[in-house]
């Protein structure tokens, strides 16, 4: 399949589909490795300074951390140790890798990415001490497999990106078509679903506040490209669909409401159906989704004295009225959205209108009493809530337009929120193309002609990952997080920070990370912050068989009333605190890492 082909050889199509979740699938989806570009030589490439690893002190040895020093207590690298824990915070991540021995490994690991505690900062990825040596096999994933689920190898992990600090868990998608929610140590809910026979997944994205998952699919029976849509529901920790309101989990809903914004501790999911892609787009390889809803629009979670979803059970007509047009909570949820789908071999990018889906859920939850009553009967049938596309066809998203690219699209990313409604498409020749999304993300309306390329930025060769930058507890590095992305270029073994102009139509590279340790980077993920300001990026190094952390900005411990390194500007990078980067460390994996997601966890 090359540049605009509308027919495929069935046997070849199925052979390539069968390689997803394996090394061959990585080669197909992510293209040439650094060796193809002659960039494996480390001449002139820096080796950034790495600090010493220091062990946290167990309560068995006079500290305050209730860990077993014979197993793991975690390490720290930055700051001056205090035996008092203080105002701690942590980032948790899920890294997907192609396991060397699939029968022995799930292919998704649950790692501690960074943390602040005892007035010190941890910037090395490692197993969580609270798991007592476990986590290399993500705990939910291991549980699904032990229960007999056909878990297979991962093809992707994703989490919502539009609600910083409250997108707690990832969604895992496996080559078998099995979908499962991952966990963190404070958010352990489980939910799973299965794609139909013959549907081979290739990539996954989750809408801004964990309302829906969107999975690109190769239909090996009908030889067509599709996007599977999965309705998600987050519940309080330990709650279940049959007992959804057992406790109030940081202001989470106390009812089962698939398709409404939630905090990411997914406890229910249902496959709604499949969106057919155009006939000349049979082999989708990447997807990104946005609803455009600002992080400030959602009802706050767990803030004393502030109204949250936990205070508003929808069984009350009075509460439902607050979400209707004119109600005080009308603007707290999505009304539309856009999905951006790429097909690498066919050199196409499709833009999908998600307004029919979100509008349908708005009408059912917040429309007439009879419509709302339908949502109270949750079940697997097409006619039960949430209704499938077969049970309610009008909700099915539609294709707005398809764009042909001059070079192979290697990665896509849509903005999360902000004034510039943009999506970015990377192509193998080293260009980051900027597309205006018009009014579709927020208003859910407009003309196809409003979705148009408005500019491009030169980046490294074979750019395989685009990551949004995340909110920090300060602004030492980012003047505006809605105007910057991190591009991982596999061909040139580098990360680049691209900053866009005020109008969003142009941009430039403002920071480039190269390091001798980066063997074959495919994707990266920025970290959230809470209390202490810090700047850490995690890199999935496929050929290097590791997750690697780098720091690219200061550590400023606002939550400890001072700063690391005794400076108001915090602790910089390098032995003299003046380098451009610092190596945080790595976590070696029994296979090739290709994706990573992370978030601050409550």
Buried (B, 14 or more C-beta within 10 A) or exposed (E): BEEEBEEBEEEEBBEBBBBBBBEBBBEBBBBBBBEEBEBEEBEEBBEBBBBEBBBBBBEEEEBBBEBEBEEBBBBBBBBBEEEEEBBBBBBBBBBBBBBEEBEEBBBBBBBBBBBBBBBBBBBBBBBBBBBEEBBBBBBBBBBBBEEEBEBBBBBBBBBBBBBBBBBBBBBBBBBBBBBBBBBBBBBBBBBBBBBEEBBBBBBBBBBBBBBBBBBBBBBBEEBBBBBBBBBBBBBBBBBBBEEBBEEBBBBBBBBBBBBBBBBBBBBBBBBBBBBBBBEBBBBBBBBBBBBBBBBEBBBBBBEEEEBBBBEBBBEEEEBBBBBEEEBEBBEBBBBBBBBBBBBBBBBBBBBBBBBBBBBBBBBBBBBEEEEBEBBEEBEEEEEBBBBBBEBBEEBBBEBBBBBEBEBBBBBBBBBBBBEBBBBBBBBBBBBBBBBBBBBBBBEBEBEBEBBEBBBBBEBBBBBBBBBBBBBBBBEBBBEBBBBBBBBBBBBBBBBBBBBBEEEBBEBEBEBBBBBBBBBBBBBBBBBBBBBBBBBBBBBBBBBBBBBBBBBBBBBBBBBBEBBBBEEEEBBBBBEEBEBBBBBBBBBEBBBBBBBBBBBBBB
